Amino acid sequence: MIRPADILLGKVLIVDDQRPNVMLLEQMLRGAGYESITTTMNPADVRSLHARNRYDAILLDLQMPGMDGFQVMEQLLEDSPNDYLPVLVITAQPDQKLRALKAGAKDFVSKPFELAEVLVRVHNLLEVRLLHGELTADRDELEVRVRARTAELQESYAETVFAMMRAAEHKDEETGAHVKRISFYSRELAGRLGLDAAFTDWIFLASPMHDIGKIGVPDQVLLKPGRLSTEEWAIMKGHPLMGAKILGSSASPYLKMGAEIALNHHERWDGGGYPSGKQGEAIPLSARIMNICDIYDALRSRRPYKPALGHERVVDIISHGDGRTLPGHFDPVLLSTFIQHHSMFRDVFDAFAD
């Protein structure tokens, strides 16, 4: 709520090239109780004065030599195009009033000055200016609260995803550390590809859901320490379809990308993957990113059927192949980016070691 005392504390700038006009306006305002009044007879000073002091009201003469009031308003709007322009123009020419209002002025005072008109118009301008300031502050506070709440919801969503994936991966004898590493690998690699913030945020939360379809794989297949039979391998290869079915169609960008990754993260650039044998850019980018991240982490991790490998050995396998994993399995742009930034993968793995 704006109090009368608040209005009298408003900062006022008087701009007129005629000293008598400046003195008269200042006398009127001080007589009414206004305390913070600045004056200038040089219109070229208004821009810098307002930048330093952010006046609540500017009484601006339109007819001045060198720079008129319209040019002053143009400068002020250049500096703050989206701000409230607290200008009350001073003119003796009726035809300039409409032009001034169209140029951004909020009101006008006619010459010769009448005390009652000056005080009412200045009071009204200051009241509106202060109300605008309160609304702006309330809006900024609301935006801060919305951002904070959005961050809380996103964090809660992330915790739900991680908890769900830990439950799924517990069955596969993997750990929550793997889930977190996959998130960070994917986000960091996406960022190094120059993808936008929305994509990197989505893949951070979507990538841990890649193997959720393993919930539907029988334990005797999923946990078998030896080589799978042809029938067992066919069951295992069904987990991408199961994952996409579990995540289903959703309006959430995280779940949409999660389903996309779950379905496609075992596809290979050369067409040799599963479940559909997709090739090249027919494989969604999110799944191509997830694939190289998953291969790196799988090679670095110990499993019942294999030992953990060191970082340099894994980089060599992904870069040059070992018969089982080949460079042709990966998007060439992603492979090049991985090779250039492979130390990031090592850092993430070390930060979230099992």
N, C-alpha and C positions, 0 to 999 in steps of 0.2 A: 504493500500500500504506500502510495506517494503522499507524504505529509507536506504542508505548506512550507515548513522549515527546509525540507529537502530541495524544494524548487528554488528558494532563495540562495541556496548553496551552489546552484548550477553555475558552471563556468561559461562566461559570455565573452565573445570577441566582437568589437565594433570596428568596422572597416569603412572609412569614408575619407576622401581626399580633402574635404573641407573641415578645418579645425572647429569652426563654430558648431557644425553638425555633430562632430564627435563629442565635444564638450557638453552639448545639450542632451544628447542621448545618455551619456554617462551620468549626468546629473539626475536625469529622470529615474534611471535604474537604481542608483545609489539611494536616492530619496525614498524609493519603494522598499529598500532593505536588501538589495542584491550586493554581495560583497566581492565576488570573484569576477572582476571585469578587467579585460585587457583591451587596449585600443591600438590601432595603427592607421596611418595615412598612406601607407605604401601597399598596394594590393599584391605586389610580388612577394611580400613576406607571409601572406596568409597560409600558403602551402606548408612552409616549414613550421610556422607557429602551431597550426592544427596538428601536424604530425607529432609535435612534442607534447602538446597539452590536451588534445582530444576534447575540444570545446563542446558544450551541450547546446549552445546556440551561437550562431554567427549572424550578426546584423550586417548585411553586405550592400553597399551602394552599387548600383548598376553602372552609373556614368562616372568613370574615372579615367584620367589620361594614362597612356602607356598600356594598361591592362584593365579591361572593363570587368564588371561582375560576372558576365557570362563566361569569360575566359578563366576566371578564378574558380567557378563551379566545375568547369571541365577538368581543371587540374585536380580538384578534390575528388571527383569521381574516378579519375584515372588511378589515384592512389588507393581508393577503397570502393571499387565498383559495386560491391554487395552490401556496403554499409549504409546506415541511415544518414542522410545528408541534412544536418540541422541548420539549414540556411533560411533566414528571413530577409528578403531583399528590400532595399530602400529605393523608391523611385517616385518621381513626380509625373511620369508618363503612363497613362492608363493602358496604352497598347503594349507596354513591355511586361505588364503583370502576367498575362497569360503565357507569353513566351518564357518568362522566368519559371513559372510553375512547370511547364513542359520540360525545361532544362534541368529540373531536379529540386528547385526551391520548394520549401514546404508552406511558406506564407509570404506576405508582403506588408510593408508599412508605407503609407503614402506621405509625401512631402506636400505642404509643411506638416511637421509633426504635431500630433495631438496626444497629450499625455495619456488619456484613457485608452486610446487605441494602441499606443506603444506598449503599455503595461499589460493589457489583455492579450495581445498577440505574442509577446515575449513569454508571458506566463503559460499560455497554451502550448507554445512550441517546446518549452522546457518540460512541461508535464508529459507531453507525448514522447519526448526524447528519453526521459527517465523511465517511462513505462516500457519503451522499446528496449532499453538496457536491461530492465528486469526480465522481460520475456526472453531476451537473448541469453541471459545468465541461466534462466530456468531451462531453456532448450539445451544449452551446453551441459548442464548438470544431468538432464535426462539422457543425453547421448552417452555421457560417461557411465551412467547406471545401466543403460542398455548394453554397452560394450562389455561391462563387467559381468552382467547376467549372461550374455552370449558366451563369454569365456567360461563361465561356470558350467553352462549347459554343455559346451563342447568338451570340457574336462570330464564331466559326468558321462557323456557319451563315450569318450575314449576309455574310461574305466570299465564301462559296460562291455565294450568291444573286447578289451584285453581280458576281462574276466571270462567272457564267453569263449575266447580262443584258448585261454589256459585250460578250460574244461575240455575242450576238444583235443588239445595237444597233449594233455595228460595221458590220454588214451594211447597216444603215439610215442610216449616216453620222451617227449620233448618238453622244454621249459618255457616259462613266461619270458625269460631273457631272449629266447629266439623271437618271440612275438614282437618285443620292443625293438630288437635289432632290425627286423624287417621294416618296421615303420620308419626308423631313422635312415636306413639305407635308401629306401624308396623316396622319401622326402628330399634327402640331400642330392640324390642323383637327378631327380626331377628339377630341382633348383639349378643345378649345374647345366641342365639342358636349356635353361632360360624360360621354363614354363611359369605361368602366372601363379600368384599366391593362392588363388582358389584351388587350382589343380594340386598344388603341393600340399595344401591342407587336407584335401579330400583323400589323396593317396596315403597320407600319414595314417588316417583312420581306417581306410578301406583295405590296405595291403595285408594287415594281420588276419583278415578273414579268408585268405586264399585257400586254406586247407580245411575249412569248416565242414566240407563234404565228407571228410574222413570219419565223422560221427556215424555215418551210415555203413562203414566198412566193418565186417565182422572181425573180432579180435584175433581169431586164428589166422586171418590173412594179414591184418595190419601189423601184428606183433610177431609174425613169423621171422625167426632170425636167419633162415636160409633162403635160397632162391625160390621164388614163387613159381608155381606151375602155370601152364597156359590159362587154365580156368581161373586160378587165383589172380593172375595178372589182369585178366579181363575185368574181374571185380574191382581191383584197385584202380584201374583206369576209369572206373565210373565215378570216382569221387568229384571230379570237376562238375559233372552234370548234377550230382547230388548237391554240391555247394551252391550252384546257381539256383537250384530249386528251393533250397532252404531260405536263401536271401530273397528270392522272388522279385516281383516288380514292386518298386517303392518310389515315392516322391523324394525321399532323402537322397541327396547326391552321394553321400557316403555309402549307403546300401546299394545304390545303382552301380557305383564303381566297384564295390565289393563283389557283387554278383558278376560283373564283367571280368574282374580279375580271377575269381574262383573258377569260372568257366574256361578261361583262356591261358592261364599261367603256365600250362605244360605244352602249349603250342610252340613251335620253333620257326624261326625266320625262314629256314630252308624247306619248311613243309613237313618235316619229319616228326612232329609232335602229335599230341592227342588232346582232346577226343575227336577233333574234326579234321586234323591235318591242314589247318589254315597256314597260309604262307605270307611272308612279307607284311605289308601294311594292312592286310586283312585282319591281322591280329591287333586288337586295341593297344594303344600306346601304354596305357596303364599296366596291362598284362606283360608287355615286352619289358617294361622297367622292372616289374615284380619278378620276372623270370630270371634275369641276370642276378638280381639281389638274392633270390632264393637259392640259386646254384652256388653262389659264393658262400652263403651261410651254411649250406648243407655240407660243402667240402671242408669248411673250417670246423665243423662240429663232429664229435665222436658219436657213433651209432653202434648198436650191438653187432652189426655186420661190417663195420669199417672203423679205422682210427681217424682222429682229427688231423688235418693237414695244416701246415704253417701258411702264413699270409703269402709269402713269396711264391711258394709252390702252387697255391690256388690261383694267383694272378697268372702264373705261367700256363696252367691248365686252361683257364678261360681264354687267354690270349692266343695260345698255340695249339691247344687240344691235347688229349691223352688217349684218343681212340673212343672213349665213351662220351666225353664232352668235347665239342668241336666249336671253333670260332663261328662257323656257319650257322650255328644254332641261334645266334644273337643278331639283333638289329645292328648293322655296322656302325651307325652313329652312336648307339648306346655302348657298343663295345669300345669304340674309340674314346668316349667320355669316361668309361670305366677305367681304361688303361691310364688315361691322363690324371684321374683323380683317385686311383686305387688306395692311396694312403687314407682317404676318408673312411673307406670300408674297414680298414684295420683299426682305426681310431674308434669307430662305433662298436666293433666287436670287442675290443678291449674294455670299453666303458661299460658294456652290458654282458660281461662274460658270465657263463653258467656258474 
